[in-house]
Amino acid sequence: MAYVREKKVKGRNYYYLVKSVREGGRVRQVNLEYLGPKKPSRRHIKELRKRYD
């Protein structure tokens, strides 16, 4: 399942749609889409999840 991750770079917040994937016994996050510096609305997040699930 995809989810939104907030990442802080040089004091500014950026949002990404990410998915957890198991590779070689480890779990890593794969960036699916860059969402920008503004926090996406819940409605927009639902639409994005449908696209990637």
C-alpha distances in whole Angstrom, upper triangle without the diagonal:
4,7,10,13,16,19,22,25,28,28,26,22,20,16,14,10,9,6,8,10,13,16,19,18,17,13,13,11,11,12,11,14,16,17,20,22,22,19,17,18,15,16,15,12,11,13,11,7,10,11,8,6
4,7,10,13,16,19,22,25,25,23,19,16,13,10,6,5,5,8,10,14,17,20,20,17,14,13,10,9,9,8,10,13,13,16,18,18,16,14,15,13,14,13,9,10,11,8,6,9,10,7,7
4,7,10,13,16,19,23,22,20,16,14,10,8,6,6,6,9,12,16,19,22,21,19,15,13,10,11,10,10,10,12,11,14,16,15,13,11,13,11,13,12,8,9,12,9,7,11,12,10,10
4,7,10,13,16,19,18,16,12,10,7,6,5,6,9,11,15,18,21,24,23,20,17,15,11,11,10,10,10,10,9,11,12,12,9,9,11,10,13,11,8,10,12,10,9,13,14,12,13
4,6,10,13,16,16,14,10,8,6,5,6,7,10,11,15,18,20,23,22,19,15,13,10,11,9,11,11,10,10,11,12,12,10,11,13,13,16,14,11,14,16,13,13,17,17,15,16
4,7,10,13,12,10,6,6,5,7,9,10,13,15,18,21,23,26,25,22,18,16,13,14,12,13,12,11,10,10,9,10,8,11,13,14,17,15,13,16,18,16,16,20,20,18,20
4,6,10,10,8,6,5,6,8,11,11,14,16,19,21,22,25,25,21,18,15,13,14,12,14,13,11,11,10,10,12,11,14,17,18,21,18,16,20,21,18,19,22,22,20,22
4,7,6,5,4,6,9,11,14,15,18,19,22,24,25,28,28,24,21,18,16,17,15,18,16,13,13,12,10,12,12,16,19,20,23,21,19,23,24,21,22,26,25,24,26
4,5,5,6,7,11,13,16,17,20,21,23,26,26,29,29,25,23,20,17,18,16,18,17,14,14,12,10,14,15,18,21,23,26,23,22,25,26,23,24,28,27,25,28
4,6,8,10,14,16,20,21,24,25,27,29,30,32,32,28,26,23,21,22,19,22,20,17,17,15,12,16,17,20,24,26,28,26,25,29,29,27,28,31,30,29,31
4,7,10,13,16,20,21,24,25,28,30,31,33,33,29,27,24,22,23,20,23,21,18,17,15,12,14,15,19,22,24,27,25,24,27,28,26,27,31,30,29,31
4,7,10,13,17,19,22,24,27,29,30,33,33,29,26,23,21,21,18,20,18,14,14,11,8,10,12,15,18,21,23,21,20,24,25,23,24,28,27,26,29
4,7,10,14,15,19,21,24,26,28,31,30,27,24,21,18,18,16,17,15,12,11,9,6,8,9,12,15,17,20,18,17,21,22,19,21,24,24,23,25
4,7,10,12,16,18,21,24,26,29,29,25,22,19,16,15,12,14,11,8,7,6,4,7,8,10,14,16,18,16,15,18,19,16,18,21,21,20,22
4,7,9,13,16,19,22,24,27,27,23,20,17,14,13,10,11,9,6,5,6,6,7,7,8,11,13,15,13,11,15,15,13,14,18,17,16,18
4,6,10,13,15,19,20,24,24,21,17,14,11,10,7,7,6,5,5,7,9,10,10,10,13,14,15,13,11,14,14,11,12,15,14,13,16
4,7,11,13,17,19,22,23,20,16,14,10,9,6,5,5,6,7,10,12,13,11,10,13,13,14,11,9,11,12,8,9,12,11,9,12
4,7,10,13,15,19,19,16,12,10,6,5,4,5,7,9,10,13,15,16,14,14,16,15,17,14,11,13,14,11,10,13,12,10,11
4,6,10,13,16,16,14,10,8,6,5,7,7,10,12,14,17,19,20,18,17,18,17,18,16,13,14,15,12,10,13,12,9,10
4,7,10,13,12,10,6,6,5,6,9,10,13,16,17,20,22,23,20,20,21,20,22,20,16,17,19,15,13,16,16,12,12
4,6,10,10,8,6,5,6,7,10,11,15,18,20,23,25,26,24,23,25,23,25,23,19,20,21,18,15,18,17,13,13
4,7,6,5,4,6,9,10,14,15,19,21,23,26,28,29,27,26,28,27,28,26,23,23,24,21,19,21,21,17,16
4,6,5,6,7,10,11,15,16,20,22,25,27,29,31,29,29,31,30,31,29,26,26,27,24,22,24,23,19,19
4,6,8,10,13,14,18,20,23,26,28,31,32,34,33,32,34,33,34,33,29,30,31,27,25,27,26,23,22
4,7,10,13,15,19,21,24,26,29,31,33,34,32,32,34,32,34,32,29,29,31,28,25,27,27,23,22
4,6,10,13,16,18,22,23,26,28,29,31,29,29,31,30,31,30,26,27,28,25,23,26,25,21,21
4,7,10,13,15,19,20,22,25,26,27,25,25,27,26,28,26,23,24,25,22,20,22,22,18,18
4,7,10,13,15,17,19,21,23,24,23,23,25,24,26,24,21,22,23,20,18,21,20,17,17
4,6,9,12,13,16,18,19,21,19,19,22,21,23,21,17,19,20,17,15,18,18,14,15
4,6,9,11,14,16,19,20,19,19,21,21,22,19,17,18,18,15,14,17,15,12,14
4,6,7,10,13,15,17,16,16,19,19,20,17,14,17,17,13,13,16,14,11,14
4,7,10,13,16,17,16,15,17,17,18,15,13,14,14,10,10,13,10,8,11
4,6,9,13,14,13,12,15,16,16,13,11,14,13,9,11,13,11,10,13
4,6,9,11,11,11,14,16,17,13,12,15,14,11,13,16,14,13,17
4,7,8,8,7,11,13,14,10,10,13,13,10,13,15,14,14,17
4,6,8,8,12,15,16,13,13,16,16,14,16,19,18,18,21
4,7,9,12,15,17,14,14,18,18,16,19,22,21,21,23
4,6,9,12,14,12,12,16,16,15,18,20,20,20,23
4,7,9,12,10,10,13,14,13,15,18,18,19,21
4,7,8,6,7,10,11,10,12,15,15,16,18
4,5,5,6,9,10,11,12,15,16,17,18
4,5,5,6,9,10,11,13,14,16,16
4,5,5,6,9,10,11,13,15,16
4,5,5,6,9,10,11,13,14
4,5,5,6,9,10,11,12
4,5,5,6,9,10,11
4,6,5,7,9,10
4,5,5,7,9
4,5,5,6
4,6,5
4,6
4
